[in-house]
Amino acid sequence: MPNSMRYCQTCRFQLHQRGFTLHSRSVVHRKGKLIRAILQRNCITHAEIARRIGLTRERVRQLALQMGFADGRSRHAICRLERRKKEMAEFFVEAQKRGFAVAPLTPRSAYINGKLCLQRNACWHDVGKNKLKDTYLSIRQPAARFDICAWKLPDGRFLILPKELIDFRQTTFNPQETESLGTASSSHYYRQHIERWSLLGRPRRSN
């Protein structure tokens, strides 16, 4: 192999001043492809890689740095972020599809355009008795801190309300258009905030 060649074609490891003969006998060369393939998976720790390949964790860390991969802390941070994205609630998944930049915190909370958003679920609730009984959607104020809360309705849509409109502990509303204005406990104006994505601001990228 010409001395001018800087990388091994098999393991893609930089040769530096080492001869190819010595390099070909090394563990890095013999397991090079496997090491690189595993290192490309951010959610595998150095310790787990070491157990699989039969090296020490410190040696794996050294090889990862020499091959140009991020250090362990950065890999773990990437892993946590990817795991949070996979566990995101439906509201944040839909927000991403609409072009909003979502920074997940927990499965049911995330920052969207700098606003702390939560997802909760609405449920059906019967109001009244016998013939006067009507069925409304019931929503409860979140206990956690937030700027915007989105309740997922049974039909898959979202009721999106800013904090300043949530002055209740629990309330009900009619999601259907009707001539009846409802009662104080069935706030009809919430219908105007179903699928009101503009409350999140402008998407950072076009779909």
DAKA-V913555 format. One record per helix or strand. SS is the DSSP state (~ for helix, > for strand). FROM is the first residue (numbers start at 1). LEN is the number of residues. If there is no record, write none. Layout:
# DAKA-V913555
ss = {SS | SS}
from = {FROM | FROM}
len = {LEN | LEN}
This chain:
# DAKA-V913555
ss = {> | > | ~ | ~ | ~ | ~ | ~ | ~ | ~ | > | > | > | > | ~ | > | > | > | ~ | > | > | ~ | > | ~}
from = {7 | 14 | 20 | 27 | 32 | 46 | 57 | 72 | 90 | 102 | 109 | 115 | 123 | 130 | 134 | 148 | 158 | 163 | 170 | 186 | 188 | 194 | 197}
len = {1 | 1 | 5 | 4 | 8 | 8 | 10 | 15 | 8 | 5 | 4 | 7 | 5 | 3 | 7 | 5 | 5 | 3 | 4 | 1 | 6 | 1 | 4}
